Amino acid sequence: MLYLCIINKSQKEPIQFIQRKLQKNYRSITGHFPSVKNNKPIAFESKLESELFLTLEFDDDVESYLEQPQIIITVDGKEKPYHADCFIKMLEESKRRNIIVEAKYTTDLNKEEDKEDYEKKFKAATITANDMNMDFLVYTELSHSEKYIFNLDFLYRYKTQPIENKFDAWIKKLLSKEPMSAVDIAKQISTTPHEYIIVANAIWGLVANDELSTNLEKEINMNSIIEIKKWQ
């Protein structure tokens, strides 16, 4: 499958999106990520790509993203197609440029036999992206902490299956006064064990959908401090 996409008038060349043949290796974990932002599944070819897509779903500046963008780069004086892993379209009001992303594990990047090749390709991709008024980014497993990815994975189920909860307004009213732990919120509102579970789910649903916030760099649980989302 191939189609062209002109992202905005300032870009000099179209980006192609091509379903390339997967090169199998021990890290090949393929599948389709259920993207809410795109309202369709997005194909991934590694666990790292899947984690990248997950982080984009929680980035308020991201409008949408697509897998497997292809641009033309110049290496050693010769033009050649470069297959990246993700194209990110940013919201216009974010004032951020769109991004071409390569997802690579650091162990791959640090292989002596491949280092020079990667350096040339990434430098050329950066130049081409800049010429198209975009940024180029190399995403690795070190780009976000394991704890952060774990928390997003837990919360994402509340994005893919949003349910309006009768306790939402009550929770936000409590938090309008001061931040509270999830367990204290649930205890103040619930009157039965069943209601406690419903309130807990409501809390995480509101966090997942950007109405409440908590520290995602710490493991989230019922002792986590929850507060009203502060918009920049």
C-alpha positions in Angstrom: 0.0 0.0 0.0 1.3 3.5 -0.9 -0.2 6.9 -0.7 1.2 10.5 -0.8 0.5 13.1 1.8 1.3 16.8 1.6 1.3 17.9 5.2 1.4 21.7 4.8 2.2 24.3 2.2 5.7 25.0 3.5 6.9 21.4 2.9 8.8 21.0 -0.3 8.1 17.3 -1.0 5.3 14.9 -0.2 5.9 12.1 2.3 5.1 8.6 1.1 3.6 6.0 3.4 4.5 2.5 2.3 3.7 -0.9 3.9 7.2 -2.3 3.9 8.1 -6.0 4.3 9.1 -6.7 7.9 12.7 -7.9 8.4 12.3 -10.6 11.1 14.6 -10.6 14.1 14.4 -11.6 17.7 12.8 -8.3 18.6 10.0 -8.6 16.0 6.8 -8.1 17.8 4.2 -7.1 15.3 0.6 -6.0 15.7 -1.9 -3.2 15.5 -2.1 -0.4 18.2 -5.7 0.7 18.8 -5.2 4.4 18.3 -7.8 6.8 19.8 -6.3 9.9 18.2 -6.4 8.3 14.7 -9.6 6.4 15.3 -8.1 3.4 13.7 -5.5 0.7 14.4 -1.8 1.7 13.6 0.6 -1.1 12.6 3.8 -1.6 14.7 6.8 -3.8 14.1 8.4 -3.8 17.5 7.5 -3.3 21.2 9.4 0.0 21.1 7.1 1.3 18.3 4.1 0.3 20.2 5.4 2.2 23.3 6.1 5.2 21.1 2.5 5.2 19.9 1.2 4.9 23.5 3.1 8.0 24.5 1.7 10.0 21.6 -1.8 9.2 22.7 -1.0 11.1 26.0 0.7 14.1 24.3 -1.7 17.0 24.2 0.3 18.6 21.3 -0.2 15.6 19.0 -3.1 15.8 16.6 -2.4 12.4 14.8 0.3 10.1 13.7 1.0 7.5 10.9 3.3 4.6 10.7 6.1 4.0 8.1 6.7 7.4 6.5 9.2 7.5 3.7 11.3 10.5 2.7 14.2 11.0 0.3 17.6 11.6 1.9 21.0 12.3 0.4 23.9 10.1 1.7 27.4 10.3 0.2 26.0 12.5 -2.6 23.3 10.0 -3.6 19.6 10.3 -3.1 17.9 7.3 -1.6 14.5 6.5 0.1 14.6 6.5 3.9 12.0 4.4 5.7 11.3 5.9 9.2 8.9 4.5 11.8 6.4 7.2 12.5 5.2 10.6 11.3 3.7 12.8 13.9 1.4 15.7 13.0 1.3 18.3 15.7 -1.7 20.6 16.5 -1.2 24.0 14.9 -1.8 25.8 18.2 1.1 23.9 19.8 3.5 25.9 17.6 5.6 22.7 17.3 6.8 21.3 14.0 5.7 18.0 12.7 8.1 15.1 13.4 9.6 12.2 11.6 10.6 9.5 14.1 13.0 6.5 14.0 12.5 4.0 16.8 15.6 2.1 17.7 16.9 0.2 20.7 20.2 1.6 22.1 21.8 -1.8 21.7 21.2 -1.6 17.9 22.4 2.0 17.8 25.6 1.1 19.6 26.7 -1.7 17.4 30.1 -0.8 16.0 29.5 -2.2 12.6 26.3 0.0 12.2 27.3 3.2 14.0 28.7 5.0 11.0 25.7 4.1 8.8 23.2 5.3 11.4 25.1 8.5 11.9 25.0 9.3 8.1 21.4 8.3 7.7 20.2 10.3 10.7 22.2 13.4 9.7 20.7 13.2 6.2 17.2 12.6 7.6 17.6 15.6 9.9 18.6 17.8 6.9 15.7 16.6 4.8 13.1 16.9 7.6 14.3 20.5 8.3 14.0 21.3 4.6 10.4 20.1 4.8 9.8 22.3 7.9 9.8 19.3 10.2 12.0 17.8 13.0 13.7 14.4 13.0 13.8 12.4 16.2 15.4 9.1 17.3 13.2 7.4 19.9 14.8 4.8 22.2 13.8 2.8 25.2 15.5 5.5 27.3 13.2 8.3 26.0 10.8 7.5 28.8 11.1 5.6 32.0 9.7 2.1 32.4 7.5 3.3 35.2 6.0 6.0 32.9 5.2 3.5 30.1 3.7 1.1 32.6 1.4 3.8 34.0 0.3 4.9 30.5 -0.4 1.2 29.6 -2.6 0.9 32.7 -4.5 4.2 31.9 -4.9 3.6 28.2 -7.8 1.1 28.7 -9.8 4.0 30.0 -9.2 5.9 26.8 -10.1 3.1 24.5 -13.3 2.3 26.5 -14.5 5.6 28.0 -17.5 5.3 30.3 -19.3 8.3 31.8 -19.3 7.7 35.5 -22.0 9.0 37.8 -19.3 10.0 40.3 -17.2 12.1 38.0 -18.7 15.5 39.0 -18.5 14.5 42.7 -14.8 13.6 42.4 -14.0 16.9 40.6 -15.9 18.9 43.2 -13.8 17.3 46.0 -10.6 18.0 44.2 -11.5 21.6 43.5 -10.7 22.3 47.1 -7.3 20.5 47.3 -5.4 17.5 45.9 -6.2 14.2 47.6 -5.1 10.6 47.4 -7.2 8.3 45.3 -8.0 6.1 48.3 -9.3 9.1 50.3 -11.5 10.2 47.4 -13.0 6.7 47.1 -13.6 6.4 50.8 -15.3 9.8 51.0 -17.7 9.0 48.2 -18.4 5.3 48.3 -20.7 3.7 50.8 -20.2 0.0 49.7 -17.3 -2.0 48.4 -18.9 -2.1 44.9 -19.2 1.7 44.9 -15.5 1.9 45.9 -14.5 0.1 42.8 -16.8 2.3 40.6 -15.3 5.4 42.1 -11.7 4.1 41.6 -12.4 3.4 38.0 -13.9 6.9 37.6 -10.7 8.5 39.0 -8.5 6.6 36.6 -10.9 7.4 33.7 -10.6 11.1 34.5 -6.8 10.9 34.7 -6.6 9.0 31.4 -8.8 11.6 29.7 -6.9 14.7 30.9 -9.4 16.0 33.4 -7.4 15.0 36.4 -3.6 14.5 36.8 -1.1 12.6 38.9 2.6 11.9 38.9 3.1 9.4 36.1 6.8 8.9 37.0 5.8 7.1 40.1 3.7 3.8 40.1 0.1 4.9 40.2 -2.1 3.2 42.8 -4.8 4.2 45.2 -2.2 6.0 47.3 -1.3 8.3 44.4 -2.1 12.0 44.9 -4.7 13.2 42.4 -5.4 16.8 41.4 -7.4 18.9 38.9 -5.5 19.1 35.6 -3.5 22.3 35.3 -3.5 23.5 31.7 -0.5 25.5 30.4 
